[in-house]
Amino acid sequence: MKIDILKNNKVMVIYIFSAYTYGLIFLTLKNERKGKKSCFGV
């Protein structure tokens, strides 16, 4: 059961990380369209 929990946690971490990264990219593109500087300073 420990192995299953580790696998589930790994999947959750990857899912949360990818969703968080996607959110940052979306907000960055949204701000750039408005003409504001992005959070990354690019």
Backbone as a chain_set.jsonl record, in Angstrom:
{"seq": "MKIDILKNNKVMVIYIFSAYTYGLIFLTLKNERKGKKSCFGV", "coords": {"N": [[0.837, -1.217, 0.0], [2.052, 1.163, 0.595], [3.545, 1.75, -1.644], [1.538, 2.332, -3.523], [0.481, 4.664, -2.402], [2.663, 6.379, -2.622], [2.867, 6.509, -5.41], [0.409, 7.719, -6.041], [0.731, 10.183, -4.743], [2.866, 11.205, -6.191], [1.709, 11.52, -8.72], [-0.232, 13.414, -8.085], [1.366, 15.584, -7.307], [2.693, 16.144, -9.716], [0.471, 16.811, -11.284], [-0.584, 19.063, -9.92], [1.625, 20.784, -10.078], [1.898, 21.118, -12.866], [-0.548, 22.303, -13.463], [-0.31, 24.659, -11.989], [1.887, 25.84, -13.258], [0.778, 26.193, -15.813], [-1.186, 28.033, -15.175], [0.38, 30.257, -14.435], [1.631, 30.834, -16.876], [-0.616, 31.452, -18.412], [-1.591, 33.75, -17.095], [0.575, 35.426, -17.501], [0.639, 35.741, -20.315], [-1.834, 36.958, -20.591], [-1.438, 39.378, -19.256], [0.555, 40.487, -20.851], [-0.832, 40.962, -23.184], [-2.382, 43.071, -22.419], [-0.495, 44.983, -22.283], [1.06, 45.268, -20.096], [3.938, 44.677, -17.951], [5.22, 41.391, -17.666], [5.101, 38.89, -15.013], [7.505, 37.617, -15.005], [9.25, 39.376, -16.047], [9.935, 39.401, -18.684]], "CA": [[0.0, 0.0, 0.0], [2.924, 2.345, 0.621], [3.93, 2.057, -3.024], [0.39, 2.973, -4.164], [0.377, 6.03, -1.876], [3.74, 7.152, -3.234], [2.503, 6.752, -6.81], [-0.677, 8.699, -6.058], [1.297, 11.48, -4.376], [3.686, 11.664, -7.315], [0.781, 11.977, -9.76], [-0.859, 14.655, -7.608], [2.374, 16.648, -7.364], [2.883, 16.486, -11.133], [-0.749, 17.465, -11.749], [-0.661, 20.405, -9.309], [2.72, 21.588, -10.618], [1.589, 21.465, -14.255], [-1.669, 23.241, -13.446], [0.232, 25.921, -11.478], [2.709, 26.408, -14.327], [-0.136, 26.632, -16.856], [-1.833, 29.253, -14.678], [1.342, 31.357, -14.524], [1.807, 31.165, -18.294], [-1.847, 32.095, -18.864], [-1.631, 35.101, -16.543], [1.637, 36.193, -18.147], [0.173, 36.097, -21.656], [-2.96, 37.871, -20.431], [-0.885, 40.684, -18.899], [1.289, 41.02, -21.997], [-1.813, 41.473, -24.152], [-2.827, 44.373, -21.906], [0.621, 45.912, -22.404], [1.777, 45.35, -18.813], [5.093, 43.786, -17.847], [4.855, 40.095, -17.104], [5.685, 38.6, -13.705], [8.864, 37.122, -15.196], [10.078, 40.483, -16.514], [10.366, 39.16, -20.068]], "C": [[0.866, 1.26, 0.0], [3.313, 2.759, -0.798], [2.784, 2.77, -3.744], [0.263, 4.423, -3.697], [1.452, 6.906, -2.507], [3.404, 7.476, -4.689], [1.421, 7.815, -6.9], [-0.156, 10.094, -5.723], [2.11, 12.056, -5.521], [2.796, 12.213, -8.425], [0.149, 13.304, -9.348], [0.119, 15.815, -7.693], [2.588, 17.106, -8.802], [1.668, 17.254, -11.663], [-0.841, 18.885, -11.218], [0.411, 21.312, -9.906], [2.42, 22.035, -12.044], [0.452, 22.473, -14.316], [-1.195, 24.616, -12.98], [1.051, 26.623, -12.551], [1.82, 26.947, -15.451], [-0.825, 27.932, -16.454], [-0.895, 30.448, -14.784], [1.521, 31.796, -15.968], [0.579, 31.908, -18.809], [-1.921, 33.533, -18.371], [-0.592, 35.987, -17.206], [1.197, 36.65, -19.539], [-0.957, 37.112, -21.579], [-2.457, 39.285, -20.114], [-0.146, 41.304, -20.077], [0.331, 41.577, -23.037], [-2.312, 42.845, -23.719], [-1.725, 45.417, -21.999], [1.382, 46.078, -21.103], [2.983, 44.424, -18.836], [4.645, 42.49, -17.198], [5.549, 39.887, -15.761], [7.14, 38.163, -13.843], [9.795, 38.221, -15.695], [10.578, 40.287, -17.926], [9.736, 40.203, -20.985]], "O": [[0.465, 2.296, -0.529], [3.4, 3.945, -1.115], [3.025, 3.715, -4.496], [-0.028, 5.311, -4.499], [1.183, 8.047, -2.884], [3.635, 8.596, -5.145], [1.5, 8.713, -7.737], [-0.558, 11.075, -6.348], [2.051, 13.255, -5.791], [3.098, 13.256, -9.005], [0.01, 14.211, -10.168], [-0.256, 16.913, -8.106], [2.657, 18.304, -9.077], [1.817, 18.228, -12.401], [-1.141, 19.812, -11.97], [0.143, 22.476, -10.206], [2.657, 23.19, -12.398], [0.482, 23.397, -15.129], [-1.632, 25.634, -13.518], [0.939, 27.834, -12.741], [2.075, 28.029, -15.982], [-1.025, 28.821, -17.282], [-1.319, 31.535, -15.178], [1.559, 32.992, -16.256], [0.706, 32.88, -19.554], [-2.271, 34.436, -19.132], [-0.844, 37.168, -17.447], [1.367, 37.817, -19.896], [-1.034, 38.023, -22.403], [-2.982, 40.268, -20.637], [-0.212, 42.516, -20.281], [0.646, 42.563, -23.702], [-2.628, 43.686, -24.56], [-1.982, 46.607, -21.816], [2.259, 46.936, -21.007], [3.046, 43.496, -19.643], [3.804, 42.485, -16.3], [6.475, 40.62, -15.414], [7.924, 38.319, -12.907], [11.007, 38.018, -15.759], [11.543, 40.932, -18.336], [9.969, 40.182, -22.194]]}, "num_chains": 1, "name": "protein.A"}
